Amino acid sequence: MADPGMSVAPYWELTFDADGDVDGPERDRLLAQAADRGVRDLIVFSHGWNNDRSGATALYRRFFAPVPGLAPKARLGYVGVVWPSMRFSDEPIPDFPRSVAAVEAEARPRPALDKDTRRALLEAFPGRTTVLDQLARMLDERPDGTAGLAEFGRLVRLLLDDGAPAPVADTDEDGEPAVFGGDPVAACEQFAGALAALDSSGAPQFGIPNPWEGAKELLRQATYYRMKRRAGTVGERGLGPLLGRLAQAAPGVRVHLVGHSFGGRLVAFALRGLPGGVDTVKSVTLLQGAFSHYAFAARLPHAPDRSGTLKDLQRRVDGPLVCCYSHFDAALGTFYPLASRLAGDDRSCAGNEIAAVLGPRWGALGHDGVQAVQGTVRLDLAAALDGRLPASGCVNVDAAAVVRRGGAPTGAHSDIVHPELARLVVAAGRIA
């Protein structure tokens, strides 16, 4: 058992490394104790990008807090998944308290990459200290001319050239985003324009933004690409097989998977790693899932001979696969499609216009829900909580009524700690 300050009990943590290997003692405690503690419904939550264990635990403490009151007679257990992700320190998390020192620090000039972000980058890209030092210096100095931006793009590309395998694609054509292989100057210009539009809150913009304003976003996208790789690996090689072992050790336990952002990708890919015949996963709830909205599609609308990598895996769930989305999520509505296919597209666009210009081909689940899966039901949050949530199949839930707050560059992407979303998890799992 972990963290006596957790808001719920019994609570376990499962820590995975980048290869999907789980901490042995934590695994063994869960397998030995779940049945003994009388757990009937086990909610397994995976965070998205996040700097450390304390941040993940804080998310779980706050999200889980209302659940016992929503199902007072249920025999509940809780698992917090901890995996090596990262978050830039300038990405806002609504409602999470900030220290006085942090507020004061914001008022002082500081480097483009603060010490916490640099530390997280070093953990995400081990052995790339020299490259990261050069990138940090260039972000601060902003050398004139296109040569500096071209060199910055080359260094970002070096971070990804570490010999590690590419992430499993969400569709069979969705490999490395072209943004890393195209013109870095054009990419930075597009990112700078998108950021200016997000910061303007609809006010008219005059002049052309400095492309260096978009350079940090190019680096941020490289970290997202790395986290995408890890999330799929941890889900398929780590969590999925572990759930199979749990089904053997505690066959009466009903499992409910919840994932935020890349954590949504993690729990979805756990379905790929689930051993055959295991039917203990009773619900999946994706909160602002940061992967392709065609991931579950049997056929891609623009390429009918191709499919999503999770084709038909919603059928591994003995219950609904619920996908929450919000148009206030700038990370997925603006930067996900822009980074996916930026190279070669010279049309200027920003904000939600990006999805309209690039079309639905590059959309994310957390922006508009599951696409191209026959029978998918679409509800708003009120309807989903009013007893109209189907008992199986894919369900898109527009959560914009609550997932709506957050500043640039990610918008409301992390605005997920709401009792309504906890209620949705309970409803999806039919937890009495």
Buried (B, 14 or more C-beta within 10 A) or exposed (E): BBBEEBBBBBBBBBBBBBEBEBBEEBBEBBBEBBBEBEBBBBBBBBBBBBBBBEBBBBBBBBBBBBBBEBBEEBBBBBBBBBBBBBBBBBBBBBEEEEEEEEEEEEEEEEEBBBEBBBBBBBBBBEEBEEBBBBBBEBBEEBEEEBEBBBBBBEBBBBBBEEEEEEBBBBBBEBEBBBBBEBBBBBBBBBBBBBBBBBBEEEEEEEEEBEBBBBBBBBBBBBBBBBBBBBBBBBBBBBBBBBBBBBBEBBEEBBBBBBBBBBBBBBBBBBBBBBEEEBEBBBBBBBBBBBBBBBBBBBBBEEEEEBBBBBBEBBEBBBBBBBBBBBBBBBBBBBBBBBBBBBBEBEEEBBBBBBBEBBEBBBBBBBBBBBBBBEEBBBBBBEBBBEEEBBEBBBBBBBBBEBBBEBBBBBBBBBBBBBBBBBBBBBBBBBBE
